[in-house]
Structure formats: C-alpha cells, structure tokens
Amino acid sequence: MPVRAIDLKLLMLPALSGLLGFASLPAVGQAYLAWIAQVPLILFVLRSQSGRQAFFGGVVAGFVQSSLLLAWIPAVLVHYGNLPAVLAWFLFVLLMIALALYPGLACAVTGVSVRRAGRVLVLFFPFVWVTTELLRSYTPFGGFPWMLAGYSQTDNLRVIQISDVTGVYGISFVILCCNVGIAWLIDRGARYARNYLPALGAAGLLAVCLAYGDQSIRRWEGFAPRHTAALLQGNISADDPDNAMRYKFGKGYSVMAAGIKDPGLDLLVLPESPAPMSFQSDAEYRQLLQDLAHRYQLGIVFSNVAFSETPGDQRYFNSAYFLGQDGSLRGRYDKIHLVPFGEYVPLKSMFFFMQSITQEVSDFSPGSGFLVVDTPVGRMSAIICFEAVFPELTRKFAARGSQLIINLTNDGWYGDSAAPYQHLAMARWRAVENRRYLLRAANSGISAIVDPSGKVLTSTRLLHQDTCLGRFDFISCQSFYTRRGDLAAALCAIICCLTLAWSCIRSRLSVGRRGPG
C-alpha cells in the first residue's frame, strides 16, 4: 500500500525496525534479531512514494533505536554536566534527531534510486547503509559511531573474524544483505526461483564469514601468550570526598598492586580516572609511581592530566604515561580524539551554557601524535576511553608498529547502565580488526583482557574495586585491515555514489525518450 501522506499504520514498520535494532545490540544482546531487524524498514522504503517519505521512515527507525540505546545520556548531563533536567533532555532529543538522520539518509538515497530506476535498486541498500555508517564515524564533531549494526554480533566470534579484512563495516554489510534478501523475497513473493537469489547470495556471504571465522579461531585458540598483566580497577568516583579520592588514586593503587599474588607479573596498568594529583608537578606522587614501576619487567602504564605552559597560554591533555622498569618515562600519549561536551565544548559561541563534564579542567586540548612505545620485548600503544569506538584511530597505532593495544577508560560516568557493556563490546573489535591483544583497564569496570579473536579471557564486575589478571602477548603480524584500513567501506561509498548517479541519469533518459507532456 503506497504512502501518500504520513500513513501512521505504515510507520509502525520503521518503528519496529528501531525496536529490533536496539534489542539486537548490547546490553540487551539478542544478536539473532539483527538478521531481520531492518526488514520492516526496507519494506517501508519499497512502499514509499518519494525519497522524502523514505527519509522520514529512516528517521523514525533511527530515532527509536538511538533513544533506547543511549537512554543513559540525560542522567550524565544532569549529574556531571550540571545541566537542568529539561535542558539535558532537550539536548538529548537533538542528538537523537541528529543520529537518526543517517538511517534517514540511507533510506532517502535508496528510495530515490528505486523510484527513478526500479525496485531492483533496493538491493543496493547495504552499500548505502555502510556509507552512512562510515559518514557517522567522522561527523558531527569528529564522529559518533556508537553501536553500528555490526556490533550486534560481538559475541558471535565466528562471524566477526573477517573484520580483520573489512573492519566492523563489513559485518554491517553482511547483516544488511541478509535483511535485504528477506525483504526482497517478502515483497516479490516466493513463486519464482529468481526471487530467492538475493537471499541466497546473502547466505553465501555469511557462509564465507563463518568458514573464515572457524579457521581464524582455531589459529588463536592454539596460541599461548607469554606475559602477564594486572589491570587495577580502583572504582574511584568523581563524587568521592577529596581525601578519599586522593588516597584511592595514590596509595590505594599501591596497596592494590601489593596484594597481587603473582611473582611473574610483567606489566601493571592503571585506568583513566578522576586525577586529583599530577605526575608532572607532584614529586611524591611521581615517586610512588616510579617505585611501582620498579617491580615489573615492562613497567607501568597509567592515566594522568598533563599540561604545557607558554607565556599567555596553558594547555591541558588527557594523557597516558609509560614508565619503564627503571622508573624512567618511556613516552606520553596525549589523547587525540576528545569527547565533545565531555572534554571540550565545540562551537562555544552556540553552546555557551554548557560546561565540560570532566571536572579536572574546563577544556582539554587534543594530542597530535600516534605514540608507539618500545619495551624490552615488544612495542605498545594506548587509546583512551572514547577513542576505542573509532576503528581507524586504533588501526593507525597498529600500522605504526604497535604490537599491543592498551585501553585506559573511565566508565564511571555511566553508572549501572548499558553504556559500560556497549563500550566494552566496541573495544573488543579493535583487537580482532588489528589482531592484537587488548588490555582494557576501566576505573569502575568493565576491565578485561581480550585476545586477537575478540574473546574475553578475563574480566571484572561493574562498579567494584577489583584486579583483572591475565595473560597477553605482543603480536607483530599486520592484518589486511591494519594495512589498508576502511577499504571495504570506501568501496561501498563509491558504489553507492555510482548507483545514485546511474539511477538519476537513467530517469532523465527515460523522461527524454517519452518527450514532453
């Protein structure tokens, strides 16, 4: 039934896709729903009479899914951003609308192509969808690729192994191909054998992923890591009294480290957390960390606020420090991709009423270098908090020779919500894409050690003081994804643009042949 205005009954289709998409992703985690979640939305696009109507359906689906996935944001804005509840919810709705524009754009492009060149062009919907996911990874304010479609399969290790070739976008593509194949069969009917071809093609793609995944998992199951790391989870809250926070951040970590009963421990990692003491300016605190580093062959990695001062200018950085066993500073990585409204306020003239959520300083400056640190047995790098959701950023460290990924994060802002589970799920993909061990030290949890197949070897509970102890290694081989990056997603973008251009040209030629009137 065609959509002539806004058919509220028909809008239930994209709303249903939004609900199914939400349920397929962590922390609900019903991953099997991802393989059918977008079928109602695709059927809506096929029944739309214009690109505008298709766009509106995509916006509805995106708004429903994003609102449910990110329902924890308003509480963060109120509690840590000091915003009135009404303003926090207003900004939340604006963000949800912005995120909903991406599936809206995918549906609009597909709807226009279908209207101009025939229903068969709905088969190109996976290319358009991946293109909008890639776009979302860079816009707005540097991107917000939180919970892309592929992340629904995080725990399905056999499926996700091929991301060392395609990145997470490749899994999104396979999922959307399956959805399109099913929608096409529903729309065209099961009478003719040719109507099964898209579904069979999607099934073939999935079979390739599974076969590749089996081979990859067998490889990493037989790998024996040689080193041991301890990740300290201090569970330091920004709401703690100053004296309690200072104790946990300094002496508290030292006590936790002393309690580890493993004489073969090689590396100690402290998480990102509220930083009441400065490594640069506090000699006593600096000595405490240097003393800790002496105990471990590979030293210690920790988070702190760094600063630089020049006449008339003072800049702050969210940094990861690397101390060698001799206590010397082997390197300092300054976080490159800052959290908008969390570590800096973009477009300050427009958002003058906002203040950064982070309490140590009012505004951080971004770093500029992809630091890789040499150790006696391998090379390592750090990504800080939100940076773990950006595939391309982590890839650049591995491409520059990093053999171990360390993720320092503070998910305490999110409390007991879905966000820490979602954050860990996305971080696990960086291990698979680059075939690296991932050591994830989280202030309030979930800390974890992840092997190069994406398997969580050991982890901690949320909102508890704990220690994550496990084995890891340095991996020197580079995956195809590490070497070539988002090539698969870029190809999707090229095919998307060519398809849209072809449909427009074909439509004009068709009008020209019919003549005026």
C-alpha positions as CSV (number, residue, x, y, z in Angstrom):
1,M,0.0,0.0,0.0
2,P,1.7,3.3,-1.1
3,V,2.4,6.0,1.3
4,R,0.5,9.2,0.2
5,A,1.0,11.4,3.2
6,I,2.1,10.1,6.5
7,D,0.4,6.7,7.0
8,L,0.7,6.1,10.7
9,K,0.0,2.4,10.4
10,L,2.8,2.0,7.9
11,L,5.1,4.0,10.1
12,M,4.9,1.1,12.5
13,L,7.3,-0.7,10.1
14,P,10.3,1.6,10.7
15,A,9.4,1.9,14.4
16,L,9.6,-1.9,14.6
17,S,13.0,-1.9,12.9
18,G,14.2,0.6,15.6
19,L,13.0,-1.7,18.4
20,L,14.5,-4.8,16.8
21,G,17.8,-3.0,16.1
22,F,18.0,-1.9,19.8
23,A,17.3,-5.4,21.1
24,S,20.0,-6.9,18.8
25,L,22.8,-4.7,20.4
26,P,24.5,-4.9,23.8
27,A,23.4,-4.8,26.5
28,V,20.1,-6.5,25.5
29,G,22.2,-8.6,23.3
30,Q,19.7,-10.6,21.2
31,A,22.1,-10.7,18.3
32,Y,19.9,-13.0,16.1
33,L,17.4,-10.1,15.7
34,A,20.0,-8.2,13.7
35,W,19.5,-10.5,10.8
36,I,15.8,-9.4,10.4
37,A,15.8,-6.1,12.2
38,Q,15.9,-3.9,9.1
39,V,13.4,-6.0,7.1
40,P,10.4,-3.8,8.1
41,L,12.3,-0.6,7.3
42,I,13.3,-1.9,3.8
43,L,9.6,-2.9,3.1
44,F,8.7,0.7,4.1
45,V,11.2,2.1,1.7
46,L,9.7,-0.1,-1.1
47,R,6.2,1.2,-0.3
48,S,7.2,4.8,-0.1
49,Q,6.2,7.1,-3.0
50,S,9.1,9.5,-2.6
51,G,12.6,9.9,-1.3
52,R,11.1,12.3,1.3
53,Q,8.8,9.7,2.7
54,A,11.6,7.1,2.7
55,F,13.8,9.5,4.6
56,F,11.1,10.1,7.2
57,G,10.8,6.3,7.8
58,G,14.6,6.0,8.3
59,V,14.5,8.9,10.8
60,V,11.8,7.2,12.8
61,A,13.7,3.9,12.9
62,G,17.0,5.7,13.8
63,F,15.3,7.8,16.5
64,V,13.7,4.9,18.2
65,Q,16.9,2.8,18.2
66,S,19.2,5.6,19.3
67,S,16.9,6.8,22.0
68,L,16.7,3.4,23.6
69,L,20.4,2.7,23.2
70,L,21.6,6.0,24.6
71,A,18.9,6.5,27.3
72,W,21.7,6.9,29.9
73,I,22.9,10.2,28.4
74,P,20.5,12.7,30.1
75,A,21.5,11.4,33.6
76,V,25.2,12.0,32.8
77,L,24.4,15.6,31.5
78,V,22.4,16.4,34.7
79,H,24.8,14.8,37.3
80,Y,28.2,15.7,35.8
81,G,27.4,18.4,33.3
82,N,25.3,20.4,35.9
83,L,22.5,21.0,33.4
84,P,18.8,21.4,34.3
85,A,16.9,18.2,33.6
86,V,14.7,19.9,31.0
87,L,17.8,21.2,29.1
88,A,19.5,17.9,29.3
89,W,16.5,16.1,27.8
90,F,16.2,18.8,25.1
91,L,19.8,18.3,24.1
92,F,19.3,14.5,24.2
93,V,16.4,14.8,21.8
94,L,18.5,17.0,19.4
95,L,21.3,14.4,19.5
96,M,18.9,11.6,18.8
97,I,17.5,13.5,15.8
98,A,21.0,14.1,14.5
99,L,21.8,10.4,14.8
100,A,18.5,9.5,13.1
101,L,19.5,11.5,10.0
102,Y,22.0,8.8,9.0
103,P,19.5,5.9,8.5
104,G,17.1,8.6,7.1
105,L,19.8,9.5,4.5
106,A,20.3,5.8,3.7
107,C,16.6,5.3,3.1
108,A,16.2,8.5,1.1
109,V,19.0,7.6,-1.3
110,T,17.6,4.1,-1.7
111,G,14.0,5.4,-2.1
112,V,15.1,7.9,-4.8
113,S,17.0,5.2,-6.7
114,V,14.1,2.8,-6.5
115,R,11.6,5.5,-7.7
116,R,13.8,6.5,-10.6
117,A,15.3,3.3,-11.8
118,G,13.2,0.4,-10.5
119,R,12.6,-1.7,-7.4
120,V,15.7,-3.8,-8.0
121,L,17.9,-1.0,-6.8
122,V,16.7,-1.7,-3.2
123,L,19.4,-4.5,-3.4
124,F,22.0,-1.7,-3.2
125,F,20.7,-0.7,0.3
126,P,23.6,-2.4,2.1
127,F,26.1,-0.3,0.2
128,V,24.2,2.9,1.1
129,W,23.8,1.8,4.8
130,V,27.5,1.2,5.2
131,T,28.3,4.5,3.5
132,T,26.2,6.3,6.1
133,E,27.9,4.3,8.9
134,L,31.2,5.5,7.6
135,L,30.0,9.1,7.4
136,R,28.7,8.8,11.0
137,S,32.2,7.8,12.1
138,Y,33.5,11.3,11.1
139,T,30.6,13.6,11.6
140,P,29.4,15.6,13.6
141,F,32.3,16.9,15.8
142,G,34.6,14.1,14.7
143,G,32.0,11.4,14.7
144,F,29.9,9.3,17.0
145,P,29.9,5.7,15.6
146,W,28.3,4.2,18.8
147,M,26.8,0.8,18.2
148,L,26.9,0.3,14.4
149,A,24.9,-2.6,13.1
150,G,27.9,-4.9,13.0
151,Y,28.4,-4.6,16.8
152,S,25.3,-6.7,17.3
153,Q,27.5,-9.8,16.6
154,T,30.2,-9.1,19.1
155,D,29.7,-12.3,20.9
156,N,29.3,-14.3,17.7
157,L,33.1,-14.8,17.3
158,R,32.8,-16.9,14.1
159,V,31.0,-14.1,12.3
160,I,33.2,-11.2,13.3
161,Q,36.7,-12.7,12.4
162,I,36.5,-11.3,8.9
163,S,36.7,-7.8,10.3
164,D,40.5,-8.2,10.2
165,V,39.8,-7.6,6.4
166,T,36.8,-5.4,6.3
167,G,36.5,-3.8,9.7
168,V,33.2,-3.6,11.6
169,Y,31.6,-2.1,8.4
170,G,32.0,-5.5,6.6
171,I,29.8,-7.2,9.2
172,S,27.2,-4.5,8.9
173,F,27.2,-5.1,5.2
174,V,26.6,-8.8,5.6
175,I,23.8,-8.2,8.1
176,L,22.1,-5.7,5.8
177,C,22.5,-8.1,2.8
178,C,20.6,-10.7,4.7
179,N,17.9,-8.2,5.6
180,V,17.5,-7.1,2.0
181,G,17.4,-10.7,0.8
182,I,14.5,-11.5,3.2
183,A,12.7,-8.2,2.4
184,W,13.0,-8.8,-1.3
185,L,11.5,-12.3,-1.0
186,I,8.6,-10.9,1.0
187,D,8.0,-8.1,-1.5
188,R,8.3,-10.1,-4.7
189,G,6.9,-13.4,-3.4
190,A,8.2,-16.9,-3.4
191,R,6.6,-18.1,-6.6
192,Y,9.7,-17.5,-8.9
193,A,13.1,-19.0,-8.2
194,R,14.9,-15.8,-9.2
195,N,13.3,-14.0,-6.2
196,Y,15.4,-16.2,-3.9
197,L,18.7,-15.0,-5.5
198,P,19.4,-12.1,-3.1
199,A,18.7,-14.2,0.0
200,L,20.9,-17.0,-1.4
201,G,23.7,-14.5,-2.2
202,A,23.5,-13.2,1.4
203,A,23.6,-16.7,2.8
204,G,26.7,-17.3,0.7
205,L,28.4,-14.2,2.1
206,L,27.5,-15.4,5.6
207,A,28.9,-18.9,4.9
208,V,32.2,-17.3,3.8
209,C,32.3,-15.3,7.0
210,L,31.7,-18.5,9.1
211,A,34.3,-20.5,7.3
212,Y,36.9,-17.8,7.6
213,G,35.9,-17.4,11.3
214,D,36.4,-21.1,12.0
215,Q,39.9,-21.0,10.6
216,S,40.8,-17.8,12.5
217,I,39.5,-19.0,15.8
218,R,41.4,-22.3,15.6
219,R,44.6,-20.3,14.9
220,W,44.2,-18.2,18.1
221,E,43.0,-21.0,20.3
222,G,46.4,-22.7,19.8
223,F,48.3,-19.5,20.7
224,A,50.0,-19.4,24.1
225,P,50.7,-15.9,25.4
226,R,53.9,-15.4,27.3
227,H,53.3,-12.4,29.5
228,T,51.1,-11.5,32.5
229,A,49.4,-8.1,33.1
230,A,47.5,-6.8,36.1
231,L,44.8,-4.2,35.4
232,L,43.8,-2.3,38.5
233,Q,40.2,-1.2,38.8
234,G,40.1,1.4,41.6
235,N,36.4,2.3,41.3
236,I,37.2,6.0,42.0
237,S,34.1,8.2,41.8
238,A,34.1,11.8,41.0
239,D,31.6,12.1,43.8
240,D,34.1,10.7,46.4
241,P,35.3,13.2,49.0
242,D,38.7,14.8,48.1
243,N,40.7,12.9,50.7
244,A,39.2,9.5,49.7
245,M,39.8,10.2,46.1
246,R,43.4,11.2,46.7
247,Y,44.0,8.0,48.8
248,K,42.5,5.7,46.1
249,F,44.4,7.5,43.3
250,G,47.7,7.3,45.1
251,K,48.3,5.0,48.0
252,G,45.2,2.9,47.2
253,Y,46.6,1.7,43.9
254,S,49.9,0.9,45.6
255,V,48.1,-1.3,48.1
256,M,46.1,-3.0,45.4
257,A,49.3,-3.8,43.5
258,A,51.0,-5.1,46.6
259,G,48.1,-7.5,47.1
260,I,48.6,-9.3,43.7
261,K,50.0,-12.7,44.4
262,D,51.8,-13.4,41.1
263,P,55.6,-13.3,41.1
264,G,55.7,-13.5,37.3
265,L,53.8,-10.3,36.7
266,D,55.3,-8.3,33.8
267,L,53.1,-5.2,33.4
268,L,50.8,-3.0,35.6
269,V,48.1,-0.9,34.1
270,L,46.1,1.8,35.9
271,P,42.9,3.1,34.3
272,E,41.7,6.5,33.3
273,S,40.0,8.1,36.4
274,P,39.5,11.4,38.2
275,A,43.0,12.8,38.7
276,P,43.5,14.7,42.0
277,M,47.3,14.5,41.7
278,S,49.6,15.5,38.9
279,F,52.5,13.3,37.8
280,Q,54.3,16.4,36.3
281,S,54.1,18.6,39.4
282,D,53.7,16.3,42.4
283,A,57.1,14.8,43.3
284,E,55.7,12.5,46.0
285,Y,53.1,11.0,43.6
286,R,55.7,10.7,40.9
287,Q,58.0,8.8,43.2
288,L,55.1,6.5,44.2
289,L,54.5,5.5,40.6
290,Q,58.2,5.1,39.9
291,D,58.5,2.8,42.8
292,L,55.6,0.7,41.4
293,A,57.3,0.5,38.0
294,H,60.5,-1.0,39.6
295,R,58.5,-4.2,40.4
296,Y,57.6,-5.1,36.8
297,Q,59.7,-6.0,33.8
298,L,57.6,-3.9,31.4
299,G,56.9,-1.2,33.9
300,I,53.6,0.6,34.4
301,V,51.1,2.4,32.2
302,F,48.7,4.9,33.8
303,S,46.5,7.9,33.0
304,N,47.0,11.5,34.2
305,V,46.3,15.1,33.3
306,A,49.4,16.6,31.6
307,F,49.9,20.3,30.9
308,S,52.1,22.6,28.9
309,E,52.7,26.3,29.7
310,T,53.9,29.0,27.5
311,P,53.6,32.8,28.0
312,G,50.0,33.6,27.8
313,D,48.9,30.0,27.1
314,Q,48.2,27.0,29.3
315,R,47.1,23.7,27.7
316,Y,45.9,20.5,29.3
317,F,45.9,17.0,27.9
318,N,44.2,13.7,28.9
319,S,47.3,11.6,28.7
320,A,48.7,8.0,29.1
321,Y,52.1,7.7,30.6
322,F,54.5,4.8,30.1
323,L,57.2,4.2,32.8
324,G,59.9,1.6,32.3
325,Q,61.1,-0.7,35.0
326,D,63.9,1.8,35.8
327,G,61.2,4.4,36.5
328,S,62.1,6.5,33.5
329,L,59.4,8.0,31.3
330,R,59.4,6.0,28.0
331,G,56.7,8.1,26.5
332,R,53.5,10.1,27.0
333,Y,50.5,9.8,24.7
334,D,48.1,12.8,24.6
335,K,44.5,11.8,23.7
336,I,43.8,12.8,20.1
337,H,40.0,12.2,19.8
338,L,38.4,14.2,22.7
339,V,34.8,13.7,23.8
340,P,32.5,16.6,22.7
341,F,30.9,18.2,25.7
342,G,32.8,15.8,28.0
343,E,36.4,17.0,27.4
344,Y,35.8,20.1,25.4
345,V,32.8,22.2,24.2
346,P,32.6,22.6,20.4
347,L,31.1,25.7,18.9
348,K,31.4,27.5,22.2
349,S,29.5,30.6,21.0
350,M,26.5,28.4,20.4
351,F,26.8,26.1,23.4
352,F,27.9,28.8,25.9
353,F,25.6,27.3,28.6
354,M,27.5,24.0,28.6
355,Q,30.5,23.1,30.7
356,S,32.7,20.1,30.2
357,I,31.7,17.1,32.2
358,T,35.2,16.3,33.2
359,Q,36.0,18.1,36.4
360,E,39.8,18.3,36.4
361,V,39.9,21.1,33.9
362,S,37.4,23.1,31.9
363,D,38.8,22.2,28.5
364,F,41.3,19.7,27.2
365,S,43.5,20.1,24.1
366,P,43.8,17.3,21.6
367,G,47.1,15.5,21.1
368,S,48.7,15.2,17.7
369,G,51.0,12.1,17.7
370,F,50.3,8.3,17.4
371,L,52.8,7.3,20.0
372,V,54.2,3.8,19.9
373,V,56.4,2.9,22.9
374,D,59.3,0.4,22.8
375,T,59.8,-2.1,25.6
376,P,62.4,-4.8,26.1
377,V,60.1,-7.4,24.5
378,G,57.7,-5.5,22.2
379,R,56.0,-2.3,21.2
380,M,52.8,-1.0,22.8
381,S,50.4,1.9,22.5
382,A,47.4,3.3,24.4
383,I,44.0,4.5,23.4
384,I,42.0,6.5,26.0
385,C,38.3,5.9,26.7
386,F,36.1,7.1,23.8
387,E,38.9,6.5,21.3
388,A,38.2,2.8,21.4
389,V,35.0,3.3,19.3
390,F,36.9,4.6,16.3
391,P,38.3,1.8,14.2
392,E,40.6,4.0,12.1
393,L,42.3,5.6,15.1
394,T,43.3,2.3,16.7
395,R,44.4,1.0,13.3
396,K,46.9,3.8,12.9
397,F,48.7,2.7,16.0
398,A,49.0,-0.8,14.8
399,A,50.1,0.4,11.3
400,R,52.9,2.3,13.0
401,G,54.2,-0.8,14.7
402,S,52.2,-1.2,17.9
403,Q,52.0,-4.9,18.9
404,L,49.8,-4.4,21.9
405,I,46.7,-2.2,22.5
406,I,46.1,-0.8,25.9
407,N,42.8,0.9,26.5
408,L,42.6,3.2,29.6
409,T,39.0,4.2,30.3
410,N,36.7,5.7,33.0
411,D,33.1,4.5,32.5
412,G,32.1,5.6,36.0
413,W,30.2,8.5,34.4
414,Y,27.6,6.0,33.1
415,G,26.8,4.3,36.4
416,D,25.0,1.0,36.3
417,S,23.6,1.4,32.8
418,A,24.0,-0.3,29.4
419,A,26.9,2.1,28.4
420,P,29.8,0.2,30.0
421,Y,28.7,-3.0,28.3
422,Q,28.3,-1.3,25.0
423,H,31.7,0.4,25.3
424,L,33.5,-2.9,26.0
425,A,31.7,-4.6,23.1
426,M,33.0,-2.0,20.7
427,A,36.5,-2.1,22.1
428,R,36.8,-5.8,21.6
429,W,36.5,-5.3,17.8
430,R,39.7,-3.3,17.8
431,A,41.5,-6.5,18.9
432,V,40.0,-8.5,16.1
433,E,40.5,-5.9,13.3
434,N,44.2,-5.5,14.1
435,R,44.9,-9.0,15.5
436,R,46.3,-7.6,18.8
437,Y,45.8,-8.4,22.4
438,L,43.7,-5.7,24.1
439,L,44.3,-4.8,27.8
440,R,41.4,-2.7,28.9
441,A,41.7,-1.0,32.3
442,A,38.4,0.6,33.4
443,N,38.2,2.7,36.5
444,S,34.8,1.3,37.5
445,G,34.6,-1.6,35.1
446,I,34.4,-3.5,32.9
447,S,38.2,-4.2,32.8
448,A,39.1,-7.0,30.5
449,I,41.9,-8.8,28.6
450,V,40.8,-9.6,25.1
451,D,42.7,-11.9,22.7
452,P,43.1,-11.3,19.0
453,S,40.0,-13.3,18.2
454,G,37.9,-10.9,20.3
455,K,37.4,-13.5,23.1
456,V,37.4,-12.0,26.6
457,L,40.0,-14.1,28.5
458,T,39.3,-12.5,31.9
459,S,37.2,-9.6,33.1
460,T,35.9,-7.8,36.2
461,R,32.5,-6.8,37.6
462,L,31.0,-3.4,37.1
463,L,31.2,-0.8,39.9
464,H,33.6,-2.8,42.2
465,Q,37.2,-2.4,43.2
466,D,38.9,-5.3,41.6
467,T,42.0,-6.5,39.7
468,C,42.0,-8.1,36.3
469,L,44.9,-10.5,36.0
470,G,45.7,-12.4,32.8
471,R,48.0,-13.4,30.0
472,F,48.9,-11.4,26.9
473,D,51.5,-11.1,24.2
474,F,53.0,-8.8,21.6
475,I,51.8,-9.6,18.0
476,S,53.9,-8.4,15.1
477,C,51.9,-9.5,12.1
478,Q,49.7,-6.9,10.5
479,S,46.1,-7.7,9.3
480,F,44.8,-6.6,5.9
481,Y,42.6,-4.1,7.8
482,T,45.7,-2.7,9.6
483,R,47.5,-2.2,6.3
484,R,44.6,-1.0,4.2
485,G,42.1,0.5,6.6
486,D,38.4,1.0,5.7
487,L,38.9,0.0,2.1
488,A,35.7,-2.1,2.1
489,A,33.6,0.8,3.5
490,A,35.2,3.1,0.9
491,L,34.2,0.8,-1.9
492,C,30.7,0.7,-0.6
493,A,30.7,4.5,-0.7
494,I,31.9,4.6,-4.3
495,I,29.3,2.0,-5.4
496,C,26.6,4.0,-3.5
497,C,27.5,7.2,-5.4
498,L,27.7,5.5,-8.8
499,T,24.4,3.8,-8.2
500,L,22.6,7.0,-7.3
501,A,24.2,8.8,-10.3
502,W,23.2,6.0,-12.6
503,S,19.6,6.0,-11.3
504,C,19.3,9.8,-11.9
505,I,20.8,9.5,-15.4
506,R,18.5,6.6,-16.3
507,S,15.5,8.6,-15.0
508,R,16.4,11.6,-17.1
509,L,17.0,9.5,-20.2
510,S,13.6,7.8,-19.7
511,V,11.9,11.2,-19.5
512,G,13.7,12.3,-22.6
513,R,12.6,9.3,-24.6
514,R,8.9,9.9,-23.6
515,G,9.1,13.5,-24.6
516,P,7.3,16.5,-23.1
517,G,3.7,16.1,-22.0
